Amino acid sequence: MWHFYPGKYMPSYQVNRALTQAHYGGGEFAEILEVAGNIDPDNRETINVAWLAMGNPVFDLAAKFEENGNYVSARRTYLRAFNYLRSAEFFMKLGDDRKLETYNKSVEAFNRALRYFDQPVERIEVPFDGSFLPGVLFSPVGVERPPLMIMFGGLDSLAEELYFGVGTHLNERGIALLAMDGPGQGAALRNNDIHSRHDYNVAGTAVLDWCIENLGNKIDTSRIGIGAVSMGGYMAARCAAFEPRFKVCMIFGAVWSYHEVWVGRPDSHPLAEIVQHIMGVDSMDDARKKLEGYTLANGVAEKISCPTYILHGADDKQNFVSHAYRVAERLTCEHVLEVIPEGESGAQHCQIDDFTRTFNMYDWIARKIKE
């Protein structure tokens, strides 16, 4: 992975993340590099300030396009504003008064962009735990009742972010995407106070049931798959293990045990506060205790019965490649394990350094879900 900040993995990773998403409308290369140049990688506050300084005026520019009736320009500009504001919110501390305001403004930008998509996009709410899990349904053009992939993000993902790459590649292959904020994610966490849980299959089945009951005139309810990204590699596998109605499973970054991922990390890790937030606890000791349940051991992986694709990068520094091999070794279902070799583009966490390396996965999922 290219390091904009030599020797500084996490801030460099976030720059690569934005640059890769820019291919799908989530940014402009020159703007992203301008932001990166205004960040001191050793000063967390400069990350917040630099992304806000770009996101807010881009939002205002989008609003101007909209006001003047230039809706294509408004759509494209609102999408950039969403991703810049999302990036600003990502490293803000939980007590920061700007955090929720910035998150809500980023989602507002995305929602405004949705008004002007060529293919209608639908916001949905799945009743859950006394509240609801929000999602966004993206449908392919010209396909009547397409198959559907239900997708969750990861530790730090928002449902809206899945549009930049995942949504494009699924829709191009004639598959609808239902991007969900699951427990501990996006608005489910920030606005509805629904924290993460090790039995993620409860959420997966709730979403599946809702789709079958409410989307039968829009999708083929006999062809619904499950997938997730990053920490979501655990979530997707868990959902597939306990829900045999899923047609396929897409593990976009494998996790054998999320407790193992965190047991060796210091409390000062840049993602530690986010882990505490999604778990609803005030210390990493408490978070690690809760994470003990986030494992595919004890026969969980073996329960997966649907065809499953695992994609992982050999240089992944967040979810270690050993987890991908361990998951694959325990699967008894039809499956493919693809590991992007060390040193090649796409070998980083969830191929954020080269999304073209995900093509094999999407092609395989498209074949299997349509069988």
Secondary structure by P-SEA (a helix, b strand, c coil): cccccccccaaaaaaaaaaaacccccccaaaaaaaaaacccccaaaaaaaaaaaaaaaaaaaaaaaaacaaaaaaaaaaaaaaaaaaaacccccccccaaaaaaaaaaaaaaaaaccccbbbbbbcccccbbbbbbbbbbccccccbbbbcccccccccccccccaaaaaaaacbbbbcccccccccccccccbbbbccaaaaaaaaaaaaaacccccccccbbbbcccccaaaaaaaaaaaccccccccccbbbcccccccccccccccaaaaaaaaaccccaaaaaaaacccccccccccccccbbbbbbbcccccccaaaaaaaaaaccccbbbbbccccccccccccccccccaaaaaaaaaaaaac
